[in-house]
């Protein structure tokens, strides 16, 4: 289990792709990672989120899209797009 400062570092790490980690095979986990990255508010996460727009799970695609939108505009990712 990754948590606290170590968890944030894991998600932001620059030495690899946390979203490509074999431990993230569950779509619910990939979606949750999208949410966390958006909440962190660091636009450096955009390159890690963009590939998830092509995820085979439509819920992951939706969460990635909302997270990207939040990071780009600095708003609330939970608000549906018009």
GIKAGI-V293537 format. One record per backbone hydrogen bond with DSSP energy under -0.5 kcal/mol. NH is the residue of the N-H (numbers start at 1). CO is the residue of the C=O. Records with the same first field share a line. If there is no record, write none. Layout:
# GIKAGI-V293537
NH = CO  CO
This chain:
# GIKAGI-V293537
6 = 3
7 = 3
8 = 4
9 = 5
10 = 6
11 = 7
12 = 8
13 = 9
18 = 16
20 = 17
21 = 18
24 = 21
25 = 22
29 = 26
30 = 26
31 = 27
32 = 28
33 = 29
34 = 30
35 = 31
36 = 32
37 = 33
38 = 34
39 = 35
40 = 36
41 = 37  38
42 = 37
43 = 41
45 = 42
46 = 43
48 = 45
49 = 45
50 = 46
51 = 47
52 = 49
53 = 50
54 = 51
55 = 52
58 = 56
60 = 57
61 = 57
62 = 58
63 = 59
64 = 60
65 = 61
66 = 62
67 = 63
68 = 64
69 = 65
70 = 66
71 = 67
72 = 68
73 = 69
74 = 70
75 = 70
77 = 75
79 = 76
80 = 78
